[in-house]
Amino acid sequence: MQRIERIVILGGVVAAILIALSASAGGGRALAWTPGEAPDSVKIATVDMYWVIEKIMAKDEYKKEREDVSATWTRKAQEIERQLKELDSTLQVLPQNDPQVQTILKQAQDRQAEYQRVQSDRQQELERLNSGQLINTYKTVRDVSAKVAERMGYSHVFCNRSSDRAINTTTVGATLQELLARPLIRGGDGADDLTKAVLQEMKLPLD
């Protein structure tokens, strides 16, 4: 019987949620200007928001919250495993024609069904927790990025995965997420990467 494993935050999950948020964020400013606007009034920058968020999600307080929830469900699963082992031990010593056999088998089936529910409920709660952390972190990083960009005189900022970060995915779904995280193909002259400036603003490691 497989034990409940500890939660692992994948970079693909971060990218998938951020892409959905970016698509639905109605308050963001698009890279667009009117024909009468002077070209030199547009100053473009990029921020690898995915990288910044990964650093925040790896902080001890965020990991502890996820680990505490995971540990609660692990204890529930381990208790059911203990009960199942006891039932199995009882079955081993009973004759097959013993009237108690069917009762114990029914109890074992009930415990097995409960074990499956625990696994399902655990996954759902962890997904909710991860999503909530990601959404809150996204909003924070977006606000800080806007603040840094305004201070440095940038009019438009793209959320774009840095081209320096290699794509090492092994599944089509994860690879597509990595590609979608890189919408900017060419920024043009003057396009700057503000990722390190944002990391410094948030007092996060630069490496």
Secondary structure as the mmCIF struct_conf table of DSSP 4:
data_model
#
loop_
_struct_conf.conf_type_id
_struct_conf.id
_struct_conf.beg_label_comp_id
_struct_conf.beg_label_asym_id
_struct_conf.beg_label_seq_id
_struct_conf.end_label_comp_id
_struct_conf.end_label_asym_id
_struct_conf.end_label_seq_id
HELX_LH_PP_P HELX_LH_PP_P1 GLN A 2 ILE A 7
HELX_RH_AL_P HELX_RH_AL_P1 GLY A 11 SER A 24
TURN_TY1_P TURN_TY1_P1 GLY A 26 GLY A 27
BEND BEND1 GLY A 28 GLY A 28
HELX_LH_PP_P HELX_LH_PP_P2 ARG A 29 ALA A 30
BEND BEND2 LEU A 31 LEU A 31
TURN_TY1_P TURN_TY1_P2 PRO A 35 GLY A 36
BEND BEND3 GLU A 37 GLU A 37
HELX_RH_3T_P HELX_RH_3T_P1 PRO A 39 SER A 41
STRN STRN1 ILE A 44 VAL A 47
HELX_RH_AL_P HELX_RH_AL_P2 MET A 49 MET A 57
TURN_TY1_P TURN_TY1_P3 ALA A 58 ALA A 58
BEND BEND4 LYS A 59 LYS A 59
HELX_RH_AL_P HELX_RH_AL_P3 ASP A 60 VAL A 93
BEND BEND5 LEU A 94 LEU A 94
TURN_TY1_P TURN_TY1_P4 GLN A 96 ASN A 97
TURN_TY1_P TURN_TY1_P5 PRO A 99 PRO A 99
HELX_RH_AL_P HELX_RH_AL_P4 GLN A 100 ARG A 151
TURN_TY1_P TURN_TY1_P6 MET A 152 GLY A 153
BEND BEND6 SER A 155 SER A 155
STRN STRN2 HIS A 156 CYS A 159
TURN_TY1_P TURN_TY1_P7 SER A 163 ASP A 164
BEND BEND7 ARG A 165 ARG A 165
BEND BEND8 THR A 171 THR A 171
HELX_RH_AL_P HELX_RH_AL_P5 VAL A 172 LEU A 180
TURN_TY1_P TURN_TY1_P8 ALA A 181 ALA A 181
BEND BEND9 ILE A 185 ILE A 185
TURN_TY1_P TURN_TY1_P9 ASP A 189 GLY A 190
STRN STRN3 ASP A 192 ASP A 193
HELX_RH_AL_P HELX_RH_AL_P6 THR A 195 GLU A 201
TURN_TY1_P TURN_TY1_P10 MET A 202 LYS A 203
#
